[in-house]
Amino acid sequence: METFLRDLRYTLRSLRASPGFTLVAVLALALGIGANSAVFSVVNGVLLTPPPFEAPDRLLHLSNDIKKANLEGISVSYPEYQDFATLPRVFSSVAAYTWRDMTLTGGASAQRFGVSQGTSTLFTTLGVTPVLGRGFTEEEAKPGAQKVVVLTHKAWRTVFSEDPQVLGKSLQLDGEPYTVVGVLPRGVAYPEGTELYVPFIPKPAETTSRTSRFLTALARMKPGVTLEQARADVARVAGEMATLEPRYNGIGWSIRSTSLEEQVVGDVRGTLWLLLGAVGFVLLVACSSVANLMLARAAARQREVSIRAALGASRGRLVAQFLTESLVLSTVGGAAGLLFAMWGTDALLAYVGDVLPRVSQVHLDLTSVAFTVGVTLFTGLVFGLVPALQASRADLNSTMREGSRGTESRRSGRLRSGLVVGQVALALVLLVGAGLVMKSLLALRDVDEGFTPEGVLTGRIALPAARYSEPARKLAFQRDLLERLKGLPGVESAGITNLLPLGGITTRGLEFESRPETPGEMLPAVDFRVASPDYLRTLKVKLLQGRLHEGIGELNAPSEVVINKTFADVYWPQGNALGQRITLEPEKRWSTVVGIVDDLREWGLSSPARPAAYWSLASAPGSFMGLVVRVKSGAPESVRSAVEAELRVVDSDVPLYGVAALTQVVDESIGSRSLLAWLMGLFAGTALLLAALGIAGVVGYSVTRRTREMGIRMALGAARSDVLLLVLRQGLTLAGLGVAMGLVMSLVLTRFLGSLLYGVTAYDPWTFVSVAALLSTVALLATWLPARRASRVDPIISLKAE
């Protein structure tokens, strides 16, 4: 301990005497460690922290695939849920839920809450026990039963201020009283965004229709059952279900079973692991930079080290001294990096909080701090061990001879050059990855959405079921609201739909009047939309044939429907869609096709268009609606207050929520890709800067050590341009080796990017060539300054100095 304290005091004096070196090294390490800690905090919260359920690894998400319709992972119908609950042998419990919005009234103003309507088995399947009260019973999931509600911890705190006597109290939801029967533990909210739970009570038509798919099904595997066994049993069940419903045969229908974790994290898993790998590369580049600095510092201290060795210091003693210095630097850098990580995590969540799942679990906890400590110690050893071993090989005789000439040992020079080559290679890998991701993002932004999002404000409305149970009242509300909105100053048009663009999928089964169903035929399905007359006009959707809806219509009037181009091409490839009649199952109300519009990318900009149909508003007035308002000029947010005021006039208990410009909705739909592009670009830029500084540092140090050589060359007749080219050649050689190594590494590593790219391949030649040219140019600029300084050496002054 006494030896360590003596080394520590010596290190602190030494670092205090070299403030420039200390500051640069600490900043480089703080940047690398802090960025790693911030990204790891996100990875830990989203991917590594288990959900707050009992044995979450035993939970499965069940959905449907219909290959002939290119449908994957779609919701299930109520009869399918009942089959899942009774036919498999591997499940101990099966549940289903659907998500909706409900309006809480009775306070100073109406509030919107996210509500999951679940079966009585929902909490049992999830493995959640309420901290107060209980869950649902089977009797409460039947028509006519008393309405009950289970609160999340957040709703308990928000609405009841964590009142321990909350059980039995009443809430006014959608104008109807619900009795509180339970409170869930803190942090339990599935699916994400849920604040309240109420029992799911199916409508009579939903209990028999296998094509009305709107439920999410969950299953808990029995103890000892593996995922492979569960999937094999599910495949058996699919065969039995196909015998119950002959239309399943020949359409490529199957049951998909995925782990709950995979379902929740979705597409961001690959993005986050990629970002953690990329930020790890940044840390390696930072460590290489600091190692180079320490090698230069060790070379300048060779005389001191040799004398200490001559006086009896062992090699282990010298290594311990240098490692103490590196660990002190890494500790200070780690402490600064932890502060940077706290700021970086908050900044990251502020930028992408709506993009990431389980964002409430992301914070700088003890696991993240432990990770930071581990990274700090690792970096201290990585960048300190090699310089320590190199410096401890001091030879007194050679050092005295070389020290008089001011030259660097060949071994040390090769090591420093090798570190720079590695920095350049890592920087090139990051730049190639960033270039591919950015090119993919630009290709995605160039996708024609099928509508014009600029100048459109969107919002959502949920009508209280108690006061708007009759279709006539819903239709009257929608007609009144639209008339008022159209009269607002600055509003060009307004429309209503059941689902906003990029807001989700509602798949319904179809029947065609003109063609009977045949065995083995693809089960007709369509993305169901309801739209007011001006909805498609407000979005400026291109009309291809026929006309749009001419009015809201009356409830009993003949129903009309507008279909998209993909619908027409799939079901009427001969081009005779207009005038055809279709009906949704199981309603049997025929609707006439009056128009064909261009495809809207309502399912995601990277997803192919799917058959969609837009029914007139009067044919199916709903309680949940999306509102679109196009302004004549200026920002769409400028009319928000006026829209909310008109809504209060129509019904003061109905709030407008989820308000956003449509351009923001489009941007958020590709938020994970934007996150990847933004952070990859940031990491690649950081690595590029560190690599450039590394090249400049190595070449500049070489120039300083070779000042006498430069003076002799020029004294013997070498031109300044010769010296300039000599130094440039050194820097460009290092850069060229790094570029070559980086290209090989990129060809190997970019294949992991394939699933995250759109409109560009993982081996896009233009990206590779452009990045190599960019890095070579930066290397040339980094080498130019020390080369220019070398070419201006005065031979007389340099020789006198020696």
C-alpha positions in Angstrom: 0.0 0.0 0.0 2.8 2.4 0.9 4.4 1.7 -2.5 1.1 2.4 -4.3 0.6 5.6 -2.4 4.1 6.8 -3.3 3.4 5.9 -7.0 0.1 7.8 -6.8 1.7 10.9 -5.4 4.3 10.8 -8.0 1.7 10.3 -10.8 -0.4 13.3 -9.6 2.7 15.5 -9.5 3.7 14.3 -13.0 0.2 14.9 -14.5 0.0 18.3 -12.9 3.3 19.2 -14.5 1.8 18.3 -18.0 -1.6 19.9 -18.0 -2.0 19.7 -21.8 -1.4 16.0 -22.0 -3.6 15.4 -19.0 -6.5 17.5 -20.4 -6.5 15.8 -23.8 -6.2 12.3 -22.4 -9.1 12.9 -19.9 -11.3 14.5 -22.5 -10.8 11.6 -25.0 -11.5 9.0 -22.3 -14.5 10.9 -20.9 -16.0 11.0 -24.4 -15.5 7.3 -25.1 -16.5 6.1 -21.6 -19.5 8.5 -21.3 -20.9 7.6 -24.7 -20.6 3.8 -23.9 -22.3 4.3 -20.6 -25.2 6.3 -22.1 -25.8 3.8 -24.8 -25.5 0.9 -22.4 -28.1 2.5 -20.1 -30.5 2.4 -23.0 -29.6 -1.2 -24.0 -29.9 -2.3 -20.3 -33.3 -0.7 -19.8 -34.8 -1.8 -23.1 -33.2 -5.2 -23.8 -31.5 -6.5 -20.7 -33.9 -5.6 -17.8 -36.6 -8.3 -17.6 -40.2 -7.2 -17.7 -41.9 -7.0 -14.3 -43.8 -10.3 -14.7 -43.3 -13.7 -13.1 -41.0 -15.8 -15.3 -41.3 -13.4 -18.3 -39.3 -15.9 -20.5 -42.3 -18.2 -20.4 -44.6 -15.8 -22.1 -45.5 -16.0 -25.8 -47.2 -13.7 -28.2 -49.6 -15.5 -30.6 -50.6 -14.1 -33.9 -51.6 -15.1 -37.5 -49.6 -15.3 -40.7 -51.4 -15.5 -44.1 -48.7 -15.9 -46.7 -50.9 -15.5 -49.8 -52.1 -12.1 -48.6 -48.5 -11.1 -47.4 -49.9 -10.7 -43.9 -47.5 -11.5 -41.0 -48.1 -11.1 -37.3 -51.7 -9.9 -37.5 -54.2 -9.9 -34.7 -56.4 -12.8 -33.8 -60.2 -13.1 -33.8 -62.2 -14.1 -30.7 -62.9 -17.6 -31.9 -59.2 -18.1 -32.6 -58.4 -16.9 -29.1 -60.8 -19.5 -27.7 -59.1 -22.2 -29.8 -55.7 -21.1 -28.4 -57.1 -21.3 -24.8 -58.5 -24.9 -25.2 -56.5 -26.8 -27.9 -52.8 -26.5 -27.0 -51.3 -28.9 -24.4 -48.3 -26.7 -23.5 -50.0 -23.6 -22.1 -51.0 -23.1 -18.5 -52.9 -20.0 -19.3 -54.0 -17.9 -22.3 -55.3 -14.4 -22.4 -56.3 -11.7 -24.9 -56.7 -8.0 -24.9 -57.4 -5.0 -27.1 -56.4 -1.4 -26.6 -58.6 1.7 -26.6 -58.9 5.2 -25.2 -61.4 6.2 -22.6 -62.3 9.6 -21.2 -62.3 10.3 -17.5 -64.9 12.9 -16.5 -66.0 14.4 -13.3 -62.9 16.5 -12.6 -62.1 20.1 -13.7 -61.5 18.9 -17.2 -61.9 15.7 -19.2 -58.8 13.5 -19.3 -57.9 10.7 -21.8 -56.5 7.4 -20.5 -55.0 4.5 -22.3 -57.1 1.4 -21.5 -56.4 -2.3 -22.1 -59.6 -4.4 -22.3 -58.5 -7.8 -21.2 -59.9 -11.2 -20.5 -60.3 -12.5 -17.0 -57.1 -14.5 -17.4 -54.9 -11.5 -18.4 -53.1 -10.9 -15.0 -52.8 -14.6 -14.4 -51.1 -15.1 -17.7 -48.8 -12.1 -17.3 -47.9 -13.3 -13.8 -48.9 -10.1 -12.0 -50.5 -9.9 -8.6 -52.1 -6.6 -7.6 -50.7 -4.8 -4.6 -54.2 -3.9 -3.6 -57.4 -5.8 -4.4 -57.7 -8.3 -7.3 -58.0 -8.7 -11.0 -61.1 -9.5 -13.1 -63.4 -12.5 -12.6 -65.1 -14.5 -15.4 -68.5 -13.1 -14.4 -67.2 -9.5 -14.8 -66.3 -10.3 -18.5 -70.0 -11.1 -19.4 -72.6 -8.7 -20.8 -74.6 -6.9 -18.1 -72.0 -7.4 -15.4 -70.9 -4.6 -13.0 -68.2 -2.5 -14.6 -64.9 -2.7 -12.8 -61.4 -1.2 -13.4 -57.9 -2.1 -12.3 -55.5 0.8 -11.9 -51.9 0.9 -12.8 -49.6 2.4 -10.1 -49.3 5.6 -12.3 -53.1 6.0 -12.5 -53.4 5.3 -8.7 -51.0 8.1 -8.1 -52.4 10.5 -10.7 -56.1 10.1 -10.0 -56.3 9.0 -6.3 -53.0 10.3 -4.9 -52.1 6.8 -3.8 -55.1 6.6 -1.5 -54.9 3.2 0.3 -58.7 3.2 0.6 -59.2 3.4 -3.2 -60.8 0.0 -3.5 -64.6 0.3 -4.1 -64.3 3.9 -5.3 -65.9 4.9 -8.6 -64.5 6.4 -11.8 -66.5 8.0 -14.6 -65.1 6.5 -17.8 -66.8 7.4 -21.0 -69.7 8.6 -18.9 -70.3 5.3 -17.1 -69.3 4.4 -13.5 -66.5 1.9 -13.0 -65.7 0.5 -9.6 -62.0 0.2 -8.6 -61.2 -3.5 -7.7 -57.4 -3.5 -7.8 -54.1 -1.7 -8.1 -51.1 -3.1 -9.9 -47.5 -2.9 -8.7 -45.2 0.0 -9.7 -43.8 -0.3 -13.2 -46.4 -2.8 -14.5 -48.1 -1.4 -17.6 -48.6 -3.8 -20.5 -48.9 -3.0 -23.3 -46.9 0.1 -22.9 -49.0 3.2 -22.5 -51.7 1.4 -20.6 -53.0 3.3 -17.5 -56.3 1.4 -16.8 -57.5 -2.2 -17.3 -61.2 -3.1 -17.8 -62.7 -6.5 -18.7 -63.1 -7.3 -22.4 -66.7 -8.2 -23.3 -67.1 -9.4 -26.9 -70.0 -8.3 -29.0 -72.3 -11.1 -30.3 -71.0 -10.8 -33.9 -67.3 -11.0 -32.7 -67.9 -14.3 -30.9 -68.5 -16.1 -34.2 -66.4 -14.2 -36.8 -63.0 -15.7 -37.5 -62.1 -12.9 -39.9 -62.7 -10.0 -37.5 -59.2 -9.9 -36.1 -58.6 -7.2 -33.4 -57.2 -9.1 -30.3 -53.7 -9.6 -29.1 -53.2 -13.1 -27.6 -50.7 -14.0 -24.9 -49.9 -17.5 -23.6 -47.9 -18.8 -20.6 -46.0 -22.0 -21.2 -46.2 -24.7 -18.6 -43.1 -25.3 -16.4 -40.5 -27.5 -18.2 -41.9 -26.8 -21.7 -39.3 -25.4 -24.1 -40.0 -22.8 -26.9 -39.4 -25.5 -29.5 -42.0 -27.8 -27.9 -44.5 -25.0 -27.7 -44.1 -24.1 -31.3 -44.4 -27.8 -32.3 -47.7 -28.0 -30.4 -48.9 -24.7 -31.8 -48.3 -26.2 -35.3 -50.4 -29.2 -34.4 -53.2 -26.8 -33.2 -53.0 -24.9 -36.4 -53.8 -28.1 -38.3 -56.8 -28.8 -36.0 -58.1 -25.3 -36.4 -57.9 -25.6 -40.2 -60.3 -28.5 -40.0 -62.7 -26.3 -38.1 -62.5 -23.5 -40.7 -62.0 -24.9 -44.3 -61.1 -21.4 -45.6 -57.8 -21.7 -43.7 -56.7 -24.4 -46.1 -54.6 -23.4 -49.1 -54.1 -19.7 -48.2 -50.8 -20.2 -46.3 -52.4 -19.6 -42.9 -50.3 -20.4 -39.8 -50.0 -19.4 -36.2 -46.9 -17.4 -35.3 -45.5 -17.7 -31.7 -42.9 -15.3 -30.6 -41.4 -14.5 -27.2 -43.0 -11.6 -25.4 -39.6 -9.9 -25.2 -39.1 -10.2 -28.9 -42.6 -8.8 -29.5 -42.0 -5.8 -27.2 -38.6 -4.7 -28.4 -39.4 -5.3 -32.1 -37.1 -3.7 -34.6 -35.0 -1.7 -32.1 -33.1 -4.8 -30.9 -30.7 -4.8 -33.8 -30.5 -1.0 -33.8 -29.4 -0.9 -30.1 -26.9 -3.7 -30.3 -25.4 -2.1 -33.4 -25.1 1.2 -31.6 -23.5 -0.4 -28.6 -20.9 -2.0 -30.9 -20.3 1.3 -32.7 -19.8 3.2 -29.5 -17.4 0.4 -28.5 -15.4 1.2 -31.6 -15.3 4.9 -30.5 -13.9 3.8 -27.2 -11.2 1.7 -28.9 -10.2 4.7 -31.0 -10.1 6.9 -27.9 -7.9 4.3 -26.1 -5.6 4.2 -29.1 -5.3 8.0 -29.0 -4.4 8.0 -25.3 -2.0 5.1 -25.8 -0.2 7.1 -28.5 0.0 10.1 -26.2 1.5 7.9 -23.5 4.0 6.3 -25.9 5.1 9.8 -26.9 5.3 10.8 -23.2 7.2 7.6 -22.4 9.7 8.2 -25.2 10.4 11.7 -23.8 11.0 10.1 -20.4 13.4 7.4 -21.6 16.4 9.0 -19.9 14.5 9.2 -16.6 13.3 5.6 -16.9 16.8 4.3 -17.8 18.4 6.1 -14.8 15.7 4.6 -12.5 16.5 1.2 -13.9 20.2 1.7 -13.5 19.6 2.7 -9.9 17.9 -0.7 -9.2 14.2 -0.3 -10.2 12.9 -3.6 -11.5 10.9 -3.8 -14.7 7.8 -4.8 -12.7 8.3 -1.7 -10.6 8.5 0.5 -13.7 5.4 -1.1 -15.2 3.5 -0.5 -12.0 4.4 3.2 -12.1 3.1 3.6 -15.7 0.0 1.6 -15.0 -0.8 3.8 -11.9 -0.6 6.8 -14.2 -2.9 5.2 -16.8 -5.4 4.1 -14.1 -5.5 7.6 -12.6 -6.2 9.0 -16.0 -8.9 6.4 -16.7 -10.5 7.0 -13.3 -10.7 10.8 -13.8 -11.9 10.2 -17.4 -14.5 7.7 -16.1 -15.8 10.1 -13.5 -16.1 12.8 -16.2 -17.6 10.2 -18.5 -20.3 9.3 -15.9 -21.4 12.9 -15.8 -21.4 13.0 -19.5 -23.5 9.8 -19.5 -26.1 11.3 -17.2 -26.5 14.2 -19.6 -26.2 12.0 -22.7 -28.9 9.6 -21.5 -31.3 12.4 -20.8 -30.6 14.0 -24.2 -31.0 10.7 -25.9 -34.3 10.0 -24.3 -35.5 13.5 -25.1 -34.7 12.9 -28.7 -36.0 9.3 -29.1 -38.3 8.8 -26.1 -41.3 8.1 -28.3 -39.4 5.7 -30.5 -38.0 3.2 -27.9 -40.2 0.7 -26.1 -39.9 0.3 -22.3 -38.4 3.8 -22.2 -39.6 4.1 -18.5 -37.0 1.5 -17.6 -34.1 3.5 -19.0 -32.0 5.3 -16.4 -28.5 5.4 -15.1 -28.9 2.7 -12.4 -26.4 0.7 -10.4 -26.0 -1.8 -13.3 -25.0 1.1 -15.6 -22.7 2.6 -13.0 -21.1 -0.9 -12.6 -20.7 -1.1 -16.3 -19.0 2.4 -16.3 -16.6 1.3 -13.5 -15.7 -1.9 -15.5 -15.2 0.1 -18.7 -13.0 2.6 -16.8 -10.7 -0.1 -15.4 -10.6 -1.9 -18.7 -9.6 1.2 -20.6 -7.0 2.0 -18.0 -5.4 -1.4 -18.6 -5.8 -1.3 -22.4 -4.2 2.0 -23.1 -1.7 1.8 -20.2 -0.3 -1.7 -20.4 1.4 -1.5 -23.9 3.1 1.9 -23.2 4.1 0.6 -19.8 5.7 -2.5 -21.2 7.4 -0.5 -24.0 8.8 2.1 -21.6 10.0 -0.4 -19.1 12.4 -1.9 -21.7 14.8 0.9 -21.2 18.5 0.4 -22.0 20.8 2.9 -20.4 23.6 2.8 -23.0 21.3 3.0 -26.1 19.1 5.7 -24.5 22.1 7.9 -23.7 23.3 7.6 -27.3 19.9 8.0 -28.9 18.9 10.7 -26.4 21.8 12.9 -27.6 20.5 12.7 -31.1 16.9 13.1 -30.1 15.6 10.0 -32.0 12.9 7.6 -31.2 13.4 3.8 -30.9 12.2 1.9 -33.9 10.0 -0.4 -31.8 8.2 2.6 -30.3 7.8 4.2 -33.6 6.3 1.1 -35.2 3.9 0.7 -32.3 2.7 4.3 -32.5 2.2 3.9 -36.3 0.3 0.7 -35.8 -2.0 2.3 -33.3 -2.8 5.1 -35.9 -3.4 2.5 -38.6 -5.9 0.8 -36.2 -7.6 4.1 -35.5 -8.0 4.8 -39.2 -9.4 1.3 -39.8 -12.0 1.6 -37.0 -13.0 5.1 -38.1 -13.5 3.8 -41.7 -15.7 1.0 -40.5 -17.9 3.5 -38.5 -18.0 5.9 -41.5 -19.1 3.1 -43.9 -21.8 2.1 -41.4 -22.9 5.7 -41.0 -22.9 6.2 -44.7 -25.0 3.2 -45.4 -27.5 4.0 -42.7 -27.7 7.7 -43.8 -28.2 6.7 -47.4 -30.9 4.3 -46.3 -32.7 7.0 -44.3 -32.5 9.4 -47.3 -34.0 6.7 -49.5 -36.8 6.2 -47.0 -37.5 9.9 -46.8 -37.8 10.0 -50.6 -40.6 7.4 -50.5 -43.8 8.8 -51.8 -46.2 8.6 -48.8 -49.2 8.8 -51.2 -50.4 11.9 -49.3 -49.0 15.4 -48.5 -48.2 15.7 -44.8 -47.1 19.4 -44.9 -49.6 21.8 -43.4 -51.7 19.1 -41.7 -52.6 18.9 -38.0 -53.7 15.6 -36.5 -55.4 14.6 -33.3 -57.5 11.9 -31.8 -61.0 11.9 -30.2 -62.8 9.3 -28.1 -66.5 9.6 -27.5 -68.0 8.5 -24.2 -69.8 5.2 -24.8 -72.6 5.9 -22.4 -73.8 9.1 -24.2 -72.8 8.1 -27.7 -74.0 4.5 -27.9 -76.3 5.2 -30.8 -74.8 5.5 -34.3 -77.1 8.6 -35.0 -75.5 10.5 -32.1 -72.0 9.7 -33.2 -72.8 10.8 -36.8 -74.4 14.0 -35.5 -71.3 14.8 -33.4 -68.9 14.2 -36.4 -71.1 16.2 -38.8 -71.3 19.2 -36.3 -67.6 19.1 -35.6 -66.6 19.0 -39.3 -68.9 21.9 -40.1 -67.4 24.1 -37.4 -63.8 23.2 -38.3 -64.4 24.1 -41.9 -65.5 27.6 -40.9 -62.4 28.4 -38.9 -60.2 31.2 -40.3 -57.0 29.7 -41.7 -58.5 26.2 -42.1 -58.6 24.9 -45.7 -60.3 21.5 -45.1 -60.8 18.9 -42.3 -61.6 15.2 -42.2 -62.3 12.3 -39.9 -61.2 8.7 -40.0 -61.0 5.7 -37.7 -57.2 5.4 -38.0 -54.8 8.1 -38.9 -52.0 7.5 -41.4 -49.2 5.3 -40.0 -51.5 4.7 -37.0 -51.9 0.9 -37.2 -53.8 -1.8 -39.1 -57.3 -3.1 -38.7 -57.8 -6.1 -41.0 -61.3 -7.3 -41.9 -62.5 -10.2 -43.9 -64.4 -9.6 -47.2 -67.0 -11.1 -49.5 -67.5 -10.1 -53.1 -71.0 -10.1 -54.7 -69.7 -10.9 -58.2 -67.5 -13.9 -57.4 -68.2 -16.8 -55.1 -65.6 -18.1 -52.8 -63.7 -21.2 -53.9 -61.8 -23.7 -51.8 -58.1 -22.9 -51.5 -58.6 -19.4 -52.6 -56.8 -16.6 -50.7 -59.0 -15.4 -47.9 -60.1 -11.9 -49.0 -58.9 -9.3 -46.5 -58.7 -5.6 -46.4 -57.3 -2.8 -44.2 -60.6 -1.3 -42.9 -60.8 2.5 -42.9 -63.8 4.9 -42.4 -63.4 8.4 -43.9 -65.4 11.6 -44.0 -65.9 13.1 -47.5 -63.0 15.6 -47.1 -60.5 13.2 -45.4 -58.7 12.1 -48.6 -59.0 15.6 -50.0 -57.3 17.0 -46.9 -54.4 14.6 -47.3 -54.3 15.5 -51.0 -54.5 11.9 -52.1 -54.5 11.4 -55.8 -57.7 10.2 -57.3 -57.1 7.6 -60.1 -60.6 6.6 -61.2 -64.1 7.4 -60.3 -64.9 9.9 -57.5 -64.5 10.3 -53.7 -67.3 10.3 -51.2 -69.6 13.2 -51.9 -71.1 13.6 -48.5 -71.3 12.2 -45.0 -74.6 10.5 -46.0 -77.3 9.0 -43.9 -77.3 5.9 -41.8 -79.6 3.9 -43.9 -78.5 5.3 -47.3 -76.7 3.0 -49.8 -73.1 2.5 -48.7 -70.2 3.6 -50.8 -66.5 2.7 -50.6 -63.3 4.1 -52.1 -60.5 1.6 -52.6 -56.7 2.0 -53.1 -54.8 0.9 -56.2 -53.4 -2.2 -54.6 -56.9 -3.4 -53.7 -58.0 -2.9 -57.3 -54.9 -4.6 -58.7 -55.2 -7.7 -56.4 -58.9 -8.4 -56.7 -59.8 -6.9 -60.1 -56.7 -7.1 -62.2 -58.8 -6.7 -65.4 -59.5 -3.1 -64.3 -63.2 -3.4 -63.7 -63.3 -2.4 -60.0 -65.7 0.5 -60.3 -69.3 -0.5 -59.6 -68.4 -3.7 -57.9 -70.0 -4.5 -54.6 -68.2 -5.8 -51.4 -69.2 -6.4 -47.8 -67.3 -6.8 -44.6 -67.7 -10.0 -42.6 -70.0 -10.7 -40.8 -72.1 -7.5 -41.5 -73.5 -8.5 -44.9 -74.1 -4.9 -45.9 -73.1 -4.4 -49.5 -71.1 -1.3 -50.5 -70.4 -0.1 -54.0 -66.9 0.8 -55.2 -67.2 4.4 -56.4 -63.5 5.4 -56.7 -59.9 4.3 -56.7 -57.1 6.3 -55.1 -53.4 6.1 -55.1 -51.8 3.9 -52.4 -51.2 5.6 -49.0 -48.2 4.3 -47.0 -50.3 4.0 -43.9 -48.5 0.9 -42.6 -45.0 2.3 -42.6 -42.8 4.0 -45.2 -40.7 0.8 -45.6 -43.7 -1.5 -45.9 -45.2 -2.4 -49.2 -48.7 -1.1 -49.9 -51.6 -3.4 -48.9 -55.3 -3.6 -49.9 -57.2 -0.8 -48.2 -60.7 0.5 -48.5 -62.3 3.7 -47.2 -66.0 3.4 -46.3 -68.2 6.4 -46.0 -68.6 7.9 -42.6 -72.3 7.1 -42.3 -71.7 3.4 -43.0 -69.8 2.8 -39.7 -69.7 5.9 -37.4 -67.3 5.0 -34.6 -66.5 6.2 -31.1 -62.8 6.6 -31.8 -61.7 8.9 -34.6 -58.7 10.6 -35.9 -58.9 14.2 -37.0 -56.9 15.8 -39.8 -57.0 19.6 -40.4 -55.2 21.3 -43.3 -54.2 25.0 -42.8 -54.1 27.5 -45.6 -50.7 28.7 -44.6 -48.2 28.7 -41.7 -47.6 26.0 -39.1 -50.5 23.6 -38.5 -50.1 24.0 -34.7 -51.3 27.6 -35.1 -55.0 26.4 -35.3 -54.8 23.9 -32.4 -56.4 26.3 -29.9 -59.2 27.1 -32.3 -59.8 23.4 -33.0 -60.0 22.6 -29.3 -62.3 25.5 -28.7 -64.7 24.3 -31.4 -64.6 20.8 -29.9 -65.5 22.1 -26.5 -68.5 23.8 -28.0 -69.7 20.6 -29.5 -69.1 18.6 -26.3 -67.0 19.9 -23.4 -66.4 16.4 -22.0 -64.6 15.2 -25.1 -60.9 16.1 -25.1 -58.6 16.3 -28.1 -55.4 14.3 -27.5 -52.3 13.0 -29.4 -52.1 16.3 -31.2 -49.2 16.5 -33.7 -48.3 17.8 -37.1 -48.6 15.1 -39.7 -45.0 15.7 -40.7 -44.0 14.9 -37.1 -46.0 11.6 -37.3 -44.2 10.7 -40.5 -40.8 11.5 -38.9 -41.7 9.4 -35.8 -42.6 6.4 -38.0 -39.0 6.2 -39.0 -37.7 7.3 -35.6 -35.6 4.2 -34.9 -33.8 4.6 -38.3 -33.3 8.3 -37.6 -31.8 7.4 -34.2 -29.5 5.0 -35.8 -28.4 7.4 -38.6 -27.9 10.3 -36.1 -25.9 8.4 -33.6 -23.8 6.4 -36.1 -22.9 9.8 -37.8 -22.0 11.2 -34.4 -19.8 8.2 -33.5 -18.2 8.1 -36.9 -17.5 11.8 -36.8 -15.9 11.5 -33.4 -13.7 8.5 -34.6 -12.7 10.5 -37.7 -11.6 13.4 -35.6 -9.6 11.2 -33.2 -8.0 9.4 -36.2 -7.1 12.7 -37.8 -5.6 13.9 -34.5 -3.7 10.6 -34.2 -2.2 11.0 -37.7 -1.3 14.6 -37.0 0.2 13.6 -33.7 2.3 10.8 -35.0 3.6 12.7 -37.9 4.1 15.9 -35.9 6.0 14.0 -33.2 8.1 12.3 -35.9 8.9 15.7 -37.4 10.0 17.0 -34.0 12.2 14.1 -33.3 13.7 14.2 -36.8 14.4 18.0 -36.9 18.2 17.3 -37.1 17.7 14.9 -39.9 15.6 17.4 -41.8 18.3 20.1 -41.3 21.0 17.7 -42.7 18.9 16.8 -45.7 18.3 20.5 -46.6 21.9 21.4 -45.9 22.9 18.7 -48.4 20.7 20.2 -51.1 17.2 18.7 -50.5 14.5 21.1 -51.7 11.7 22.1 -49.3 9.2 20.3 -51.6 11.2 17.1 -51.1 10.9 17.4 -47.3 7.2 18.2 -47.7 6.6 15.1 -49.8 8.7 13.0 -47.4 6.5 13.9 -44.5 3.2 13.7 -46.5 4.3 10.2 -47.7 4.6 9.1 -44.1 1.1 10.2 -43.1 -0.6 9.0 -46.3 1.1 5.6 -45.9 -0.4 5.2 -42.5 -3.7 6.3 -43.7 -3.6 4.0 -46.7 -2.8 1.0 -44.6 -5.7 2.0 -42.3 -8.1 2.5 -45.2 -7.2 -0.9 -46.7 -7.6 -2.7 -43.3 -10.9 -0.8 -42.7 -12.3 -1.7 -46.1 -11.7 -5.4 -45.4 -13.3 -5.1 -41.9 -16.2 -3.2 -43.4 -16.9 -5.9 -46.0 -17.1 -8.4 -43.1 -19.1 -6.3 -40.6 -21.6 -4.4 -42.8 -23.5 -7.7 -43.5 -25.0 -7.3 -40.1 -26.6 -4.0 -41.3 -28.7 -5.7 -44.0 -32.0 -5.9 -42.1 -31.7 -2.3 -41.0 -31.2 -0.8 -44.5 -33.8 0.3 -47.1 -33.1 1.0 -50.7 -29.4 0.3 -50.4 -27.3 -2.8 -50.1 -24.8 -3.5 -47.4 -22.0 -3.5 -50.0 -23.0 -0.3 -51.8 -19.8 0.6 -53.8 -20.4 4.3 -53.8 -20.5 4.4 -50.1 -17.3 2.5 -49.7 -15.5 4.6 -52.3 -16.8 7.9 -50.9 -15.8 7.1 -47.4 -12.3 5.9 -48.4 -11.9 9.2 -50.4 -13.1 11.2 -47.4 -10.8 9.6 -44.9 -7.8 9.9 -47.3 -8.6 13.6 -47.7 -8.8 14.1 -44.0 -5.5 12.2 -43.5 -3.9 14.5 -46.1 -5.1 17.6 -44.3 -4.0 16.2 -41.0 -0.5 15.5 -42.4 -0.2 18.8 -44.2 0.4 21.0 -41.2 3.3 19.0 -39.7 4.7 18.5 -43.3 4.5 22.2 -43.9 6.3 22.9 -40.6 9.0 20.4 -41.5 9.6 22.0 -44.9 10.3 25.4 -43.2 13.0 24.1 -41.0 16.1 26.3 -41.1 19.1 23.9 -41.4 21.5 26.2 -39.6 19.3 26.7 -36.6 18.4 23.0 -36.4 22.1 21.9 -36.5 23.0 24.6 -33.9 20.2 23.3 -31.7 21.7 19.8 -31.9 
